[in-house]
Amino acid sequence: MARKRKGTPIHGWLAIDKPLGLSSAQVVGKVRGILGAAKVGHGGTLDPLATGVLPIALGEATKTVSYVMDGAKTYRWRVRWGEATTTDDREGTVVETSDIRPDRAAIEAALTGFMGEIEQVPPAFSAIKVDGERAYDLARAGETVTLKSRIVRIDGFTLLDMPDSDHADFETVSGKGTYIRSLARDLAHTLGTVGHVVVLRRTACGPFREQDAISLESLRELGQGPGPRAYLLPVETALDDIPALALTEAEARRLQNGGPVSLLHVASRFPQAKFEQGSVCRAMDGKRMVALARIEGGEIRAVRVLNLTNDEGVYDVDHA
């Protein structure tokens, strides 16, 4: 028999405004301590240097983390021209300098080359694994780290400001796996100079936005109890782009117990709906989400079962 997890069963999402200097894992630990939550994770890592939106998954929401990590992210960041560092940000040691400072026209002309799908080499100081080891651990140990390039997607790249000749501010909307530090490094090279990131803030991560985020200090003031519920979002918040499928109570129970549900029976109740093979949907029992499900052949099968006990899906009823 599995041992019962310690802490309060809380299910849903929090958008935390991550402060400077903390890792994403440290933020998870602090949220767990503040709320006394039994299970906590995060969707979309932020470096200690970065601030901004860090989605925190609680309880059953941890089963939907991958959908947040796959979503688009918006960053506002500042580059420092003329200095390359070992980490491609201000925490590293300067390894190369340049006297070249690009002007506005040159920068804006260069941005078009970074739109759409581009090839990008991640920074040596990154969490990517090389032969089972984190790249940043190898780099800190003095080893030469060579990472393979990857295809990433940039949907928006805007020059916001040039406060002085050494700095420029940008906003970027990017897809999964994009490193802003690499983007700054490569943009500088395109402009005939070198550069590194000095300020980085994430303003959106999937469906989570800066204006909805709460600081750790504010969360701590609210403490355990009903206070944080004003900021808790339902488990399905991470699944906004996935269609909902209404099941009967019996069908929902069957799906949760690992059995398939007849697609024909469900489709007969929704003659206008389109059911595409292989598509993923949110299986709903009223307002309660019971599973992430996939349509396979003539059946609906659970991909991830969610064990929520009330309509809100935030707190278990015993802890409301």
Summary of the structure (lengths in Angstrom):
residues: 320
radius of gyration: 22.7
end to end distance: 26.6
largest distance: 70.6
contacts: 996
relative contact order: 0.17
helix: 28%
strand: 36%
